[in-house]
Amino acid sequence: MGKYFGPYGGQFVGEVLKGALAELEEAMQNILPSAAFQDSFRRLQETYIGRPTPLCRADNLSEDLGGAQVYFKLEGQAQTGAHKINNALGQVLLAKCMGKTRVIAETGAGQHGVATAAAAARLGLSCDIFMGTVDIRRQQPNVFLMKQYGAAVHPVEDGSRTLKDAVNAALKNWVEESSTTHYVLGSALGPYPYPDLVKHFQQVIGRETRQQVLHDAGRLPDMLVACCGGGSNAIGFFSPFLDDPVALIAVEAGGYGNRPGEHAVRMEGGGMPGIIEGYHSLFLQTEDGQTSATHSISAGLDYPGIGPELAYLGSTGRITFTRAGDREVLDAYGILARREGLICALESAHAVAAALKIAPTLGREALMVVNLSGRGDKDLFITAGELYRDAWREFLQQEAGRLADETH
Ligand SMILES: Cc1ncc(COP(=O)(O)O)c(C=O)c1O
């Protein structure tokens, strides 16, 4: 059942969810292309998300690297600070047009939860977010933001208490409540039709990039570089260029080592085929077919599976996969801030790290565009803890002391 990309994709769910997914597929066919939906969505993209996001020429870095001319697509300028809002807002609007009154979502790092909560607030739907308790502890600032937008955040205590357990809890809730509720899935994966739906809403990144590069340079780029967790920013950025002679580079989380639990590299032989969370793809797995632990300094790339279309395009060679480790990611984050005045998300810094290595190997006439999928404010507690440790510790201790004094 469902659409396949080579061997990957499909729809592996129970009967109740099949009904909800069929209703979603019908809405994609009938509501998405309608003039009413397109007009409302375009207005929201322009006046709420802030699209088009800028394409910025990196003159200093291009000069330093002495190779390709580098551009950055600034998705971090979008409302809520990352590309996640492109999909969240599209799906929440679709849910509203379907007559749903409530949306639910899973979240790991919290970016997709924040985007969904903001979109639901904007469009007047109630919102419940499922989040593992380990992630709640790691990502308190985003939990706070979701609550400010009026969402209820439900702690998930099952399994490893991280993203995959949040997905399972959200799916379970959807089975019980699908007549009133739409499940806003956050990456280009899951059972059909989600990979296509999420790609549909994220393609705006690649479409805008194409126009902006043509306008600035008078021709298409030679290479695109994006980070890759589940894969929504990568497939959205790449797909309008799939039929062009443009090299496509996806960067996975190399973490701090090659052993299980130290990285999240699903391609290059790390991931094994499997059917997990309703779709067939490549997953980092234990010997008994459970998803294995992963690690990345960036919570958004710390996921054991990969979207089925990316897995397929990787297997055919159309997309080249590479990796960046935690240390080089932090270095790339610092170089970008100092040389271009851009503080990017740690996820996006994986793409920057790869670009810093590849650009010098290309000729001066080559054009490379790197997708900066998010901005770095959300990572302040991680980056300051790594790069500014003593002053940050002192600040946190002072703040904790101040709060303790106020409660007495
Ligand atoms: C800024 C940013 N970039 C990238 C990702 C990875 O997701 P995807 O691979 O679906 O684009 C995330 C996930 O939370 C994110 O917050």
The ligand as an SDF file (V2000), in Angstrom:
LIG
                    3D

 16 16  0  0  0  0  0  0  0  0999 V2000
   17.1410   23.7990   12.2260 C   0  0  0  0  0  0  0  0  0  0  0  0
   16.9070   22.3670   11.8900 C   0  0  0  0  0  0  0  0  0  0  0  0
   17.5060   21.8580   10.7830 N   0  0  0  0  0  0  0  0  0  0  0  0
   17.3440   20.5580   10.4380 C   0  0  0  0  0  0  0  0  0  0  0  0
   16.5620   19.7090   11.1990 C   0  0  0  0  0  0  0  0  0  0  0  0
   16.4600   18.2740   10.7760 C   0  0  0  0  0  0  0  0  0  0  0  0
   15.2030   17.9460   10.2480 O   0  0  0  0  0  0  0  0  0  0  0  0
   15.0150   17.6000    8.7210 P   0  0  0  0  0  0  0  0  0  0  0  0
   16.0670   16.6250    8.3580 O   0  0  0  0  0  0  0  0  0  0  0  0
   13.6300   17.0560    8.6650 O   0  0  0  0  0  0  0  0  0  0  0  0
   15.1450   18.8750    7.9490 O   0  0  0  0  0  0  0  0  0  0  0  0
   15.9110   20.1780   12.3540 C   0  0  0  0  0  0  0  0  0  0  0  0
   15.0810   19.3100   13.1870 C   0  0  0  0  0  0  0  0  0  0  0  0
   14.5800   19.6620   14.2400 O   0  0  0  0  0  0  0  0  0  0  0  0
   16.0920   21.5490   12.7000 C   0  0  0  0  0  0  0  0  0  0  0  0
   15.5150   22.0730   13.8000 O   0  0  0  0  0  0  0  0  0  0  0  0
  1  2  1  0
  2  3  1  0
  2 15  2  0
  3  4  2  0
  4  5  1  0
  5  6  1  0
  5 12  2  0
  6  7  1  0
  7  8  1  0
  8  9  2  0
  8 10  1  0
  8 11  1  0
 12 13  1  0
 12 15  1  0
 13 14  2  0
 15 16  1  0
M  END
$$$$
